[in-house]
Amino acid sequence: MKRDEVRKRIIKLQKLIEYHRMLYHTFDTPEISDAAFDALNNELKTLERAYPEFVKKNLVTQKIGGNVLEKFEKVSHKTPMLSFNDAFSEEEMHEWQERVKNYLLSLGEKNRDEFYCELKIDGLAIELQYENGALVQGSTRGDGYVGEDITENIKTISTVPQMLTQLGKWQIPQYLTVRGEVFITKKELDRINREQEKKGLRPYVNTRNLAAGSVRQLDSSITALRKLNSFQYDIVTKTDFPIATHEEKHKILASWGFVINPHDKKVRSLDEVFRFRNIWEKKRNELEYEIDGVVVIQNNNTLFERAGVVGKAPRAAVAYKFPPKEATTIVQGIKIQVGRTGVLTPVAELDPVFVGGVTIAHATLHNYDEIKRLGIKIGDTVIVNRAGDVIPKIVRVLPELRTGKEKIFKMPSRCPVDGGEIIEEGALYRCKNITCGARHKEQLYHFVSRGAFDIRGLGQKVIDRFLDEGLISDAPDIFTLEKGDIAVLERFGEKSAENIVNEIRAKKNIILPRFLYSLGILHVGEETARLLSEKASEKKDITSPKNVFLFFSGLSKESLQQIPDIGPKVAESIFSWFSREKNRKLVEKFDTVGVRIVQEKRSKEEKLRGKIFVFTGTLVSLERESAKERVRSLGGEASETVSQKTSFVVAGENPGSKIEKAKKLNVQVLTEKEFLALLS
């Protein structure tokens, strides 16, 4: 983005975030998920760091909570109730640790790699005030400085003690302030939502929304019916006795009768943090309440205090969140994929985004009606959802972030594969040519085959699946696939997806004969592709697909026929292919996705120069394509047909008729063992 576009984007993000923050914190009626809100907030933070000149005072990224409603009495917090900055990856956690360590070193303090990990419960933060062991006030976070008095509602929660009892060695202070979280169980959410439905009322979106709404009721009898729970996790009051660690705070709270989370744990390294977090990501569904990550705190209280506050958050604590189920991204384009039955499916091409534990770059839009229902334009900022490990989908457009440059998408009038007429069948658009989809998939099968790009793992069934899911519409699309696009498909795990993507990326560099053969030009087999590449070697700068097209589109039929073994029919086919605008765009798209033409590796000795090999039957020790490449690397040639020019026919298991023809022409036949000996 240009600087002025960045400035405008920041302003729009600030307004949108402030609106959704108000709905969430002040009215408990969120319109978007926490994950989508986090994504917007993180984008704003990133832009602010990159362009500090556009940062103004009172930014929404520095705000802690929401406004205080007039219906509640206001309560000032003597110590601000801060929130946490977020991290979503091990890399971000290492960066956080490094920032804290460097800051402490600047103060002459040595960092200690000892942390306290707390499950981050999806609830509502509260502050509790006690005098002489008795609960006298409960309040919400509010804006971090001023909250709401919800004392009567807090008193209905059985897990919040109204009178403390000293069970250990730690004396209860006369004036005590502690903090914790109010939450509601998943089971209770289901029960209350069933009642809501019976009454014809709207169900609550999630447990956090219900807990917040319940604790902020004007009638405490309603709160009492909601069966709220609470854990406490921090002591704010300065005590007469030293508290060395955050872990010790939990022990003290428990000794005074507070309920603490039994799963919270002290760890001694970031690696242990990662293990703790990963365990609870897998076990989160076993809990009776919702969690969305782990809070990681420097366990040493002295170091924690010395680290201080940055913005709205303590420097020495961070919320290490689970992968978001929703995220925001930008629709860079909408492509049309033609399936095996000729049905046209629109697919959104996205800025790669991390959602549901994977990075995705595509989301199916199903049909044109879905595009119209969502109101999607090319260039829109959208919310992408991947809940329950299903295929990602766009669930909402954020028109507030539009710049005016967005483009309306319309379905094509002609098929993008063969130019055929498009017919409408209800909500579906289909190519009238009934063979279109089948021909299209055959072209893709050929493209990934051994003699072409040789992309292992992309068999016919996998190609069919990618077509059906709208992940690819042409061969270059294969190189845009992200691991997450594949891992979300049924029967594809993260490991198999990673293997496929790694194989695809490894094949971006290709020699010219293979590239020409992959294009599927009529009458151009492997040998003709090699002859064409030798012709192209006259031009030294053919290192990109675009240059390949420029070279061959500049050849006449007559000049093509001057190439050995290329007759009028083959020349006509090649000339026609490189004359089509559709094919020019296809080849240029290979450029865009990073395909490069590389020189074929040859041995320095080239001991097979002038020798022509033909292979028949199945080779045991190596594949036929590998055998051909070995021959070429040593200066020889590989052919498909036996002729007087053939030097050797290599016979594997179950050889074909080429053996008989070799005998008639007195061409020497080699066994696989003899061939390998010749190579060595």
PLY file of the C-alpha trace (Angstrom):
ply
format ascii 1.0
element vertex 680
property float x
property float y
property float z
element edge 679
property int vertex1
property int vertex2
end_header
0.00 0.00 0.00
1.06 3.58 -0.62
1.58 5.84 2.41
-1.69 7.69 1.96
-3.54 4.35 1.62
-1.89 3.17 4.86
-3.00 6.33 6.67
-6.58 5.88 5.50
-6.51 2.18 6.40
-5.34 3.01 9.93
-8.15 5.53 10.40
-10.77 3.06 9.15
-9.38 0.27 11.37
-9.43 2.55 14.43
-13.09 3.43 13.91
-14.13 -0.17 13.21
-12.23 -1.57 16.21
-13.67 1.10 18.51
-17.20 0.20 17.35
-16.72 -3.53 17.96
-14.91 -2.90 21.26
-17.94 -0.92 22.48
-20.34 -3.73 21.48
-18.15 -6.32 23.21
-17.16 -4.61 26.47
-19.99 -2.16 27.07
-23.11 -3.89 25.74
-22.01 -7.60 25.66
-23.49 -7.91 22.14
-20.54 -8.67 19.83
-21.19 -8.81 16.09
-17.91 -10.53 15.24
-15.88 -13.26 16.96
-13.02 -12.60 19.37
-10.64 -14.07 16.77
-11.85 -11.70 14.05
-11.54 -8.76 16.45
-8.00 -9.86 17.36
-7.11 -10.04 13.66
-8.25 -6.45 13.09
-6.42 -5.28 16.20
-3.21 -7.07 15.20
-3.33 -5.54 11.72
-3.67 -2.08 13.27
-0.74 -2.74 15.63
1.42 -3.91 12.72
0.63 -0.79 10.69
1.27 1.46 13.72
4.70 -0.10 14.27
5.60 0.27 10.60
4.24 3.83 10.31
4.62 5.49 13.75
4.07 8.92 12.19
0.37 8.06 11.84
0.00 7.10 15.51
-2.07 9.52 17.59
-2.87 9.73 21.28
-5.74 7.70 22.75
-5.39 5.03 20.11
-7.79 2.11 20.36
-4.80 -0.27 20.56
-3.88 1.34 23.88
-7.36 0.94 25.36
-7.96 -1.81 27.87
-11.70 -2.40 27.97
-14.95 -0.61 27.27
-17.03 2.23 28.66
-19.01 2.07 31.91
-22.78 1.91 31.52
-24.74 4.63 33.34
-26.99 2.08 35.08
-24.07 0.92 37.29
-22.21 2.82 39.98
-18.63 3.62 38.99
-15.67 2.07 40.77
-12.14 3.43 40.40
-9.35 0.87 40.32
-6.40 1.98 42.46
-4.17 -0.15 40.25
-5.22 -0.30 36.55
-6.72 -3.59 35.39
-4.52 -4.19 32.37
-5.04 -6.64 29.53
-2.43 -8.73 27.69
-0.72 -8.49 24.36
-1.24 -11.57 22.17
1.12 -14.08 20.59
0.06 -16.83 18.19
3.27 -18.73 17.40
6.47 -20.02 18.97
8.36 -17.43 16.95
6.31 -14.59 18.48
6.87 -16.06 21.94
10.64 -16.09 21.40
10.44 -12.47 20.25
8.47 -11.55 23.39
11.03 -13.27 25.62
13.88 -11.46 23.85
12.19 -8.06 24.29
11.67 -8.66 28.03
15.24 -9.90 28.49
16.73 -6.91 26.69
14.59 -4.47 28.68
15.58 -6.02 32.00
19.25 -6.01 30.96
18.95 -2.28 30.27
17.90 -1.92 33.92
20.77 -4.05 35.13
18.53 -7.05 35.83
19.18 -10.60 34.64
16.14 -12.37 33.21
15.11 -15.76 34.64
13.49 -18.32 32.38
10.82 -19.35 34.86
7.20 -18.76 33.95
3.77 -19.37 35.41
1.21 -20.65 32.90
-2.51 -20.09 33.42
-5.32 -21.34 31.22
-6.82 -18.26 29.56
-10.51 -18.62 30.37
-13.02 -17.00 28.06
-14.90 -15.01 30.68
-15.11 -11.59 32.33
-12.32 -10.10 34.49
-13.39 -8.91 37.96
-11.86 -7.18 40.96
-12.85 -8.13 44.54
-12.41 -5.89 47.61
-12.32 -7.38 51.14
-12.23 -5.66 54.53
-11.36 -7.74 57.60
-11.92 -10.85 55.47
-15.42 -9.88 54.29
-16.39 -9.16 50.68
-17.42 -5.51 50.43
-17.27 -4.82 46.70
-17.00 -6.52 43.32
-16.42 -4.65 40.07
-15.80 -5.16 36.36
-12.67 -4.15 34.47
-14.50 -1.36 32.62
-11.96 0.75 30.76
-9.16 -0.51 33.02
-9.29 2.54 35.27
-13.00 2.79 36.11
-15.28 -0.24 36.32
-18.87 -1.03 37.35
-20.07 -1.97 40.80
-21.57 -5.46 40.50
-21.26 -6.45 44.16
-24.78 -7.90 44.58
-24.38 -10.03 41.49
-20.94 -11.25 42.57
-22.42 -12.40 45.89
-24.63 -14.91 44.01
-21.56 -16.81 42.75
-20.79 -19.73 45.06
-17.11 -19.91 44.09
-16.48 -16.33 45.21
-16.00 -16.46 49.02
-17.93 -13.79 50.92
-15.89 -14.40 54.07
-12.26 -15.48 53.95
-10.71 -18.13 56.21
-7.02 -18.27 57.01
-5.88 -21.89 56.51
-2.13 -21.36 56.20
0.71 -19.23 57.50
-0.19 -16.13 55.49
-2.09 -13.44 57.41
-5.14 -12.00 55.63
-4.62 -8.22 55.21
-7.22 -5.88 56.69
-7.77 -4.42 53.23
-7.38 -6.88 50.39
-7.83 -6.58 46.62
-7.75 -9.67 44.42
-8.58 -10.27 40.78
-10.03 -13.16 38.89
-12.36 -14.30 36.15
-16.08 -14.98 36.08
-17.13 -17.65 33.60
-19.94 -20.00 32.76
-19.72 -23.63 31.68
-20.50 -24.92 28.21
-23.22 -27.14 29.69
-24.89 -24.14 31.34
-24.75 -22.20 28.07
-26.62 -25.04 26.32
-29.26 -25.14 29.08
-29.90 -21.40 29.02
-30.00 -21.28 25.21
-32.64 -24.02 25.19
-34.72 -21.81 27.49
-34.10 -18.82 25.24
-35.36 -20.75 22.21
-38.50 -21.87 24.05
-39.24 -18.21 24.82
-38.57 -17.20 21.22
-35.53 -15.22 22.28
-32.14 -15.02 20.56
-29.60 -17.53 21.94
-26.32 -16.35 23.42
-23.34 -16.50 21.05
-20.79 -17.96 23.47
-19.97 -18.52 27.14
-18.11 -15.22 27.50
-21.06 -13.24 26.17
-23.42 -15.05 28.54
-21.14 -14.64 31.57
-20.69 -10.91 30.91
-24.41 -10.40 30.40
-25.25 -12.37 33.54
-22.87 -10.56 35.88
-24.13 -7.16 34.68
-27.81 -7.74 35.38
-29.64 -5.04 37.34
-31.65 -7.81 39.03
-29.26 -10.08 40.99
-31.91 -12.82 41.16
-31.43 -13.34 37.41
-27.67 -13.64 37.95
-28.30 -16.24 40.65
-30.16 -18.44 38.16
-27.19 -18.52 35.77
-24.83 -20.72 37.87
-21.72 -18.61 37.31
-18.24 -19.76 38.36
-15.06 -17.93 39.21
-11.32 -18.48 39.61
-9.01 -15.96 41.27
-5.43 -15.53 40.09
-3.84 -12.31 41.42
-3.28 -10.36 44.63
-3.08 -6.62 44.01
-2.71 -5.43 47.62
0.80 -4.97 49.00
1.10 -7.43 51.90
3.10 -7.25 55.13
4.95 -10.41 54.07
7.01 -10.91 50.89
5.54 -12.83 47.93
8.42 -13.99 45.77
6.61 -15.58 42.82
3.31 -15.60 40.98
3.02 -19.29 41.82
3.13 -18.33 45.51
0.25 -15.90 44.96
-1.89 -18.85 43.87
-0.94 -20.84 46.98
-1.81 -17.88 49.22
-5.16 -17.32 47.47
-6.04 -20.99 47.98
-5.08 -20.76 51.69
-7.59 -17.90 52.14
-10.45 -19.89 50.62
-10.35 -18.65 47.01
-10.82 -21.11 44.16
-7.81 -21.27 41.84
-7.51 -23.18 38.59
-5.92 -26.57 39.40
-4.42 -26.83 35.89
-2.21 -23.72 36.16
1.47 -24.60 36.39
5.02 -23.29 36.89
7.47 -24.10 34.05
11.19 -23.46 33.67
11.63 -22.70 29.95
9.79 -21.59 26.82
9.96 -25.19 25.57
7.93 -26.21 28.63
5.53 -23.35 27.90
5.06 -24.74 24.40
4.41 -28.24 25.73
1.88 -26.91 28.28
0.10 -24.88 25.63
0.05 -27.74 23.07
-1.32 -30.20 25.64
-4.21 -27.90 26.46
-4.94 -27.09 22.85
-5.63 -30.81 22.39
-7.44 -31.24 25.72
-9.47 -28.02 25.69
-12.67 -29.85 24.68
-12.37 -31.98 27.85
-12.78 -28.88 30.02
-16.25 -27.81 31.15
-15.44 -24.19 30.28
-14.02 -22.43 27.23
-10.36 -21.42 26.97
-8.70 -19.63 24.07
-5.06 -19.92 25.04
-2.53 -19.71 27.87
-1.42 -16.67 29.86
2.36 -16.80 30.34
3.77 -14.67 33.19
7.31 -14.08 34.42
7.11 -16.05 37.68
9.53 -13.85 39.64
7.45 -10.99 41.03
10.39 -8.59 41.37
11.32 -9.00 37.70
7.66 -8.77 36.70
7.29 -5.43 38.50
10.64 -4.12 37.19
9.58 -4.92 33.61
6.68 -2.49 33.98
3.96 -1.75 31.46
4.05 -1.15 27.72
0.91 0.42 26.28
-2.09 -1.35 27.82
-0.26 -4.52 28.91
2.37 -5.71 31.39
5.65 -6.22 29.55
6.49 -9.51 31.30
3.24 -11.32 30.54
1.62 -12.39 27.28
-1.50 -14.23 26.12
-0.27 -17.16 24.00
-3.43 -17.92 22.08
-4.62 -21.00 20.26
-4.96 -20.75 16.47
-7.92 -18.48 15.71
-10.99 -20.10 14.17
-11.65 -16.84 12.37
-9.32 -14.27 10.85
-9.47 -11.28 8.53
-7.81 -11.07 5.14
-8.20 -9.38 1.76
-9.78 -10.87 -1.37
-7.14 -10.31 -4.05
-9.17 -11.92 -6.80
-11.97 -14.30 -7.67
-11.09 -17.06 -10.11
-13.39 -19.49 -11.87
-12.64 -23.19 -11.49
-14.14 -25.64 -13.97
-14.93 -28.98 -12.36
-14.93 -32.45 -13.87
-18.58 -32.10 -14.86
-18.10 -28.65 -16.39
-19.64 -26.75 -13.42
-18.08 -23.32 -12.84
-17.20 -22.56 -9.21
-15.98 -19.13 -8.05
-13.03 -19.30 -5.65
-11.65 -16.39 -3.62
-7.89 -15.84 -3.89
-6.85 -14.48 -0.50
-3.85 -12.84 1.07
-2.44 -15.90 2.89
-3.87 -15.95 6.41
-3.35 -18.17 9.49
-6.68 -19.60 10.63
-7.61 -22.80 12.43
-3.95 -23.75 12.81
-3.02 -23.54 9.12
-2.21 -20.90 6.51
-4.73 -20.74 3.67
-4.81 -18.76 0.44
-8.13 -19.90 -1.05
-11.77 -20.13 0.01
-14.58 -21.53 -2.10
-17.52 -19.22 -2.76
-19.71 -22.14 -3.90
-21.74 -20.25 -6.50
-22.64 -16.79 -7.77
-25.62 -16.56 -5.40
-23.21 -16.83 -2.45
-21.14 -13.92 -3.79
-24.27 -11.79 -4.09
-25.53 -12.84 -0.64
-22.25 -11.86 1.03
-21.84 -8.78 -1.16
-18.20 -9.61 -1.85
-16.11 -7.38 -4.08
-12.54 -7.97 -5.24
-10.35 -6.03 -2.80
-12.71 -6.43 0.17
-11.52 -7.17 3.70
-13.38 -10.29 4.82
-13.69 -12.62 7.82
-12.67 -16.20 7.05
-13.91 -19.01 9.28
-12.47 -22.46 9.79
-14.36 -23.98 12.70
-14.22 -27.68 13.51
-11.38 -28.35 11.05
-13.66 -27.85 8.05
-12.85 -26.24 4.72
-12.44 -22.45 5.18
-15.26 -20.17 4.11
-15.89 -16.44 3.99
-18.58 -15.57 6.51
-18.64 -11.78 6.45
-17.50 -8.75 4.48
-16.25 -5.64 6.31
-17.49 -2.85 4.01
-16.32 -0.25 6.56
-12.75 -0.86 5.32
-13.49 -0.28 1.63
-11.39 2.31 -0.19
-13.56 2.77 -3.28
-11.16 0.79 -5.48
-12.96 -2.53 -4.94
-14.35 -4.24 -8.05
-17.67 -5.98 -8.58
-17.28 -9.59 -9.78
-19.42 -10.99 -12.59
-19.58 -14.56 -13.84
-17.96 -15.00 -17.28
-20.14 -15.36 -20.37
-17.77 -17.92 -21.92
-16.03 -20.90 -20.35
-12.47 -19.99 -19.25
-11.20 -23.45 -20.30
-12.48 -23.87 -23.86
-14.42 -20.66 -24.57
-17.68 -22.58 -24.76
-21.12 -21.14 -24.03
-22.17 -20.92 -20.36
-25.63 -22.14 -19.41
-27.43 -21.53 -16.09
-28.97 -24.45 -14.20
-30.61 -22.98 -11.11
-27.80 -21.65 -8.92
-25.17 -23.40 -11.06
-23.30 -22.20 -14.13
-22.06 -24.91 -16.48
-20.03 -25.12 -19.68
-22.31 -26.29 -22.49
-19.52 -28.51 -23.88
-20.06 -31.77 -21.99
-16.45 -32.87 -22.57
-14.93 -29.64 -21.24
-14.39 -30.69 -17.63
-13.00 -34.09 -18.59
-10.52 -32.57 -21.09
-9.48 -30.01 -18.53
-8.57 -32.60 -15.91
-6.66 -34.67 -18.49
-4.52 -31.62 -19.25
-3.72 -31.29 -15.55
-2.90 -35.01 -15.28
-0.43 -34.50 -18.14
1.06 -31.39 -16.57
2.13 -33.18 -13.35
3.22 -36.38 -15.14
6.73 -37.85 -14.99
7.88 -36.44 -18.34
6.56 -32.97 -17.50
6.80 -31.30 -14.07
6.96 -34.70 -12.34
5.13 -33.58 -9.18
4.97 -36.67 -7.00
1.92 -37.02 -4.77
-0.39 -35.30 -7.26
-2.05 -38.36 -8.72
-5.29 -38.30 -10.64
-7.49 -38.67 -7.54
-5.72 -35.77 -5.83
-6.05 -33.56 -8.92
-9.75 -34.46 -9.11
-10.20 -33.52 -5.45
-8.44 -30.19 -5.89
-10.68 -29.43 -8.87
-13.84 -30.39 -6.99
-12.87 -28.22 -4.01
-12.04 -25.26 -6.24
-8.39 -25.11 -5.17
-7.07 -25.08 -8.73
-8.48 -23.83 -12.00
-5.37 -24.26 -14.15
-1.83 -25.61 -13.91
-0.19 -22.45 -12.48
-2.68 -22.53 -9.59
-0.90 -25.65 -8.33
2.06 -23.45 -7.35
-0.14 -21.13 -5.26
-1.35 -23.88 -2.91
-0.61 -23.44 0.78
-0.34 -26.32 3.23
-3.53 -25.17 4.92
-5.51 -25.28 1.68
-4.83 -29.02 1.50
-4.71 -30.01 5.19
-8.34 -28.96 5.72
-9.60 -31.48 3.17
-11.00 -34.79 4.42
-8.39 -37.60 4.41
-5.53 -35.12 4.11
-3.47 -34.57 7.25
-0.98 -31.79 7.90
1.95 -34.10 7.13
0.63 -35.21 3.72
-0.27 -31.60 2.91
3.23 -30.47 3.87
4.79 -33.20 1.70
2.70 -32.16 -1.32
3.48 -28.45 -0.92
7.20 -29.15 -0.46
7.20 -31.30 -3.60
5.38 -28.59 -5.57
7.84 -25.89 -4.49
10.80 -28.14 -5.29
9.56 -28.44 -8.88
9.30 -24.71 -9.63
12.63 -24.88 -11.46
12.37 -26.94 -14.64
14.41 -27.57 -17.77
12.95 -26.25 -21.01
12.16 -29.62 -22.69
10.03 -30.66 -19.74
8.29 -27.27 -19.61
7.40 -27.39 -23.31
6.15 -30.96 -22.98
4.03 -30.01 -19.94
2.02 -27.49 -21.98
0.21 -30.33 -23.73
0.63 -28.93 -27.26
-0.90 -31.28 -29.83
1.75 -33.49 -31.54
4.52 -32.28 -29.20
5.89 -35.27 -27.31
9.04 -35.48 -25.24
11.39 -35.74 -28.23
9.77 -32.90 -30.16
9.91 -30.78 -26.99
13.65 -31.49 -26.81
14.14 -30.48 -30.44
12.25 -27.24 -29.80
14.38 -26.50 -26.74
17.54 -26.92 -28.80
16.16 -24.35 -31.22
15.42 -22.03 -28.30
18.99 -22.41 -27.03
19.95 -19.98 -29.81
18.51 -17.29 -27.53
20.47 -17.15 -24.28
18.06 -15.28 -22.01
15.27 -17.85 -21.91
15.05 -18.23 -18.15
11.38 -17.45 -17.67
8.15 -18.88 -19.12
7.29 -15.45 -20.50
10.50 -15.39 -22.56
9.73 -18.88 -23.81
6.40 -17.68 -25.17
7.94 -14.58 -26.73
10.52 -16.70 -28.52
8.17 -19.31 -29.99
5.38 -16.86 -30.80
7.95 -15.05 -32.95
8.65 -18.11 -35.11
6.86 -18.62 -38.40
5.55 -21.98 -39.62
8.38 -22.07 -42.13
11.09 -21.56 -39.50
9.51 -24.25 -37.32
9.65 -26.71 -40.25
13.38 -26.09 -40.57
13.86 -27.80 -37.18
14.86 -31.46 -37.78
11.98 -33.99 -37.68
9.25 -31.30 -37.50
6.90 -31.49 -40.46
4.07 -29.22 -41.62
1.41 -30.77 -39.35
3.49 -30.43 -36.18
4.65 -26.95 -37.17
1.02 -25.87 -37.69
0.06 -27.18 -34.22
2.97 -25.37 -32.50
2.39 -22.13 -34.42
-1.34 -22.22 -33.62
-0.74 -22.82 -29.88
1.69 -19.94 -29.50
-0.63 -17.63 -31.45
-3.50 -17.83 -28.94
-3.97 -15.03 -26.40
-5.37 -17.49 -23.85
-2.14 -19.49 -23.96
-0.02 -16.34 -23.62
-1.86 -15.47 -20.40
-1.42 -19.04 -19.14
2.36 -19.00 -19.71
2.71 -15.53 -18.17
0.85 -16.84 -15.12
3.63 -19.41 -14.70
5.97 -16.43 -14.42
3.80 -14.86 -11.74
3.76 -17.99 -9.54
7.55 -18.31 -9.68
8.25 -21.05 -12.26
11.75 -20.66 -13.73
13.54 -22.29 -16.68
16.93 -23.73 -15.70
19.79 -25.27 -17.66
19.96 -29.04 -17.84
22.82 -30.46 -15.81
25.37 -32.30 -17.92
28.43 -34.30 -16.99
31.76 -32.81 -18.00
32.91 -35.98 -19.79
29.72 -36.52 -21.91
30.86 -40.03 -22.80
27.54 -40.85 -24.47
27.66 -37.94 -26.95
26.21 -39.02 -30.27
24.51 -42.11 -28.82
20.71 -42.50 -29.04
18.87 -44.74 -26.55
15.37 -46.21 -26.71
13.78 -47.79 -23.62
11.20 -50.58 -23.50
9.71 -52.55 -20.62
9.94 -51.79 -16.89
13.30 -50.95 -15.32
13.81 -52.28 -11.78
16.61 -50.14 -10.34
15.44 -46.75 -11.62
12.45 -45.22 -13.35
12.49 -44.72 -17.09
12.44 -40.94 -16.82
15.46 -41.05 -14.52
17.25 -43.33 -16.96
16.62 -40.86 -19.78
17.98 -38.00 -17.70
21.13 -40.02 -16.91
21.68 -40.55 -20.64
21.18 -36.87 -21.42
23.45 -35.77 -18.59
26.24 -37.76 -20.24
25.64 -36.14 -23.63
23.43 -38.84 -25.15
19.87 -38.66 -26.46
16.72 -40.58 -25.53
14.11 -41.37 -28.15
10.72 -43.03 -28.20
11.06 -44.76 -31.57
13.55 -47.30 -32.90
15.22 -46.31 -36.20
18.47 -46.72 -38.12
19.86 -43.86 -36.01
19.22 -45.71 -32.71
22.41 -46.79 -30.93
20.92 -48.99 -28.19
17.56 -50.36 -27.09
17.45 -50.91 -23.32
15.10 -53.77 -22.41
13.54 -53.97 -18.96
10.96 -56.46 -17.71
8.11 -57.30 -20.13
9.54 -55.43 -23.14
7.30 -54.47 -26.05
7.51 -54.66 -29.83
10.53 -52.34 -29.92
12.71 -55.41 -29.31
11.61 -57.02 -32.57
12.15 -53.82 -34.51
15.65 -53.45 -33.00
16.54 -56.96 -34.17
15.32 -56.24 -37.70
17.43 -53.06 -37.85
20.44 -54.76 -36.19
20.31 -52.31 -33.23
22.12 -53.55 -30.14
19.81 -54.53 -27.23
21.08 -53.97 -23.68
19.81 -55.50 -20.48
19.25 -53.17 -17.55
22.46 -54.45 -15.94
24.47 -53.77 -19.12
22.93 -50.29 -19.39
23.92 -49.41 -15.81
27.44 -50.68 -16.45
27.64 -48.45 -19.50
26.60 -45.45 -17.43
29.22 -46.11 -14.78
0 1
1 2
2 3
3 4
4 5
5 6
6 7
7 8
8 9
9 10
10 11
11 12
12 13
13 14
14 15
15 16
16 17
17 18
18 19
19 20
20 21
21 22
22 23
23 24
24 25
25 26
26 27
27 28
28 29
29 30
30 31
31 32
32 33
33 34
34 35
35 36
36 37
37 38
38 39
39 40
40 41
41 42
42 43
43 44
44 45
45 46
46 47
47 48
48 49
49 50
50 51
51 52
52 53
53 54
54 55
55 56
56 57
57 58
58 59
59 60
60 61
61 62
62 63
63 64
64 65
65 66
66 67
67 68
68 69
69 70
70 71
71 72
72 73
73 74
74 75
75 76
76 77
77 78
78 79
79 80
80 81
81 82
82 83
83 84
84 85
85 86
86 87
87 88
88 89
89 90
90 91
91 92
92 93
93 94
94 95
95 96
96 97
97 98
98 99
99 100
100 101
101 102
102 103
103 104
104 105
105 106
106 107
107 108
108 109
109 110
110 111
111 112
112 113
113 114
114 115
115 116
116 117
117 118
118 119
119 120
120 121
121 122
122 123
123 124
124 125
125 126
126 127
127 128
128 129
129 130
130 131
131 132
132 133
133 134
134 135
135 136
136 137
137 138
138 139
139 140
140 141
141 142
142 143
143 144
144 145
145 146
146 147
147 148
148 149
149 150
150 151
151 152
152 153
153 154
154 155
155 156
156 157
157 158
158 159
159 160
160 161
161 162
162 163
163 164
164 165
165 166
166 167
167 168
168 169
169 170
170 171
171 172
172 173
173 174
174 175
175 176
176 177
177 178
178 179
179 180
180 181
181 182
182 183
183 184
184 185
185 186
186 187
187 188
188 189
189 190
190 191
191 192
192 193
193 194
194 195
195 196
196 197
197 198
198 199
199 200
200 201
201 202
202 203
203 204
204 205
205 206
206 207
207 208
208 209
209 210
210 211
211 212
212 213
213 214
214 215
215 216
216 217
217 218
218 219
219 220
220 221
221 222
222 223
223 224
224 225
225 226
226 227
227 228
228 229
229 230
230 231
231 232
232 233
233 234
234 235
235 236
236 237
237 238
238 239
239 240
240 241
241 242
242 243
243 244
244 245
245 246
246 247
247 248
248 249
249 250
250 251
251 252
252 253
253 254
254 255
255 256
256 257
257 258
258 259
259 260
260 261
261 262
262 263
263 264
264 265
265 266
266 267
267 268
268 269
269 270
270 271
271 272
272 273
273 274
274 275
275 276
276 277
277 278
278 279
279 280
280 281
281 282
282 283
283 284
284 285
285 286
286 287
287 288
288 289
289 290
290 291
291 292
292 293
293 294
294 295
295 296
296 297
297 298
298 299
299 300
300 301
301 302
302 303
303 304
304 305
305 306
306 307
307 308
308 309
309 310
310 311
311 312
312 313
313 314
314 315
315 316
316 317
317 318
318 319
319 320
320 321
321 322
322 323
323 324
324 325
325 326
326 327
327 328
328 329
329 330
330 331
331 332
332 333
333 334
334 335
335 336
336 337
337 338
338 339
339 340
340 341
341 342
342 343
343 344
344 345
345 346
346 347
347 348
348 349
349 350
350 351
351 352
352 353
353 354
354 355
355 356
356 357
357 358
358 359
359 360
360 361
361 362
362 363
363 364
364 365
365 366
366 367
367 368
368 369
369 370
370 371
371 372
372 373
373 374
374 375
375 376
376 377
377 378
378 379
379 380
380 381
381 382
382 383
383 384
384 385
385 386
386 387
387 388
388 389
389 390
390 391
391 392
392 393
393 394
394 395
395 396
396 397
397 398
398 399
399 400
400 401
401 402
402 403
403 404
404 405
405 406
406 407
407 408
408 409
409 410
410 411
411 412
412 413
413 414
414 415
415 416
416 417
417 418
418 419
419 420
420 421
421 422
422 423
423 424
424 425
425 426
426 427
427 428
428 429
429 430
430 431
431 432
432 433
433 434
434 435
435 436
436 437
437 438
438 439
439 440
440 441
441 442
442 443
443 444
444 445
445 446
446 447
447 448
448 449
449 450
450 451
451 452
452 453
453 454
454 455
455 456
456 457
457 458
458 459
459 460
460 461
461 462
462 463
463 464
464 465
465 466
466 467
467 468
468 469
469 470
470 471
471 472
472 473
473 474
474 475
475 476
476 477
477 478
478 479
479 480
480 481
481 482
482 483
483 484
484 485
485 486
486 487
487 488
488 489
489 490
490 491
491 492
492 493
493 494
494 495
495 496
496 497
497 498
498 499
499 500
500 501
501 502
502 503
503 504
504 505
505 506
506 507
507 508
508 509
509 510
510 511
511 512
512 513
513 514
514 515
515 516
516 517
517 518
518 519
519 520
520 521
521 522
522 523
523 524
524 525
525 526
526 527
527 528
528 529
529 530
530 531
531 532
532 533
533 534
534 535
535 536
536 537
537 538
538 539
539 540
540 541
541 542
542 543
543 544
544 545
545 546
546 547
547 548
548 549
549 550
550 551
551 552
552 553
553 554
554 555
555 556
556 557
557 558
558 559
559 560
560 561
561 562
562 563
563 564
564 565
565 566
566 567
567 568
568 569
569 570
570 571
571 572
572 573
573 574
574 575
575 576
576 577
577 578
578 579
579 580
580 581
581 582
582 583
583 584
584 585
585 586
586 587
587 588
588 589
589 590
590 591
591 592
592 593
593 594
594 595
595 596
596 597
597 598
598 599
599 600
600 601
601 602
602 603
603 604
604 605
605 606
606 607
607 608
608 609
609 610
610 611
611 612
612 613
613 614
614 615
615 616
616 617
617 618
618 619
619 620
620 621
621 622
622 623
623 624
624 625
625 626
626 627
627 628
628 629
629 630
630 631
631 632
632 633
633 634
634 635
635 636
636 637
637 638
638 639
639 640
640 641
641 642
642 643
643 644
644 645
645 646
646 647
647 648
648 649
649 650
650 651
651 652
652 653
653 654
654 655
655 656
656 657
657 658
658 659
659 660
660 661
661 662
662 663
663 664
664 665
665 666
666 667
667 668
668 669
669 670
670 671
671 672
672 673
673 674
674 675
675 676
676 677
677 678
678 679
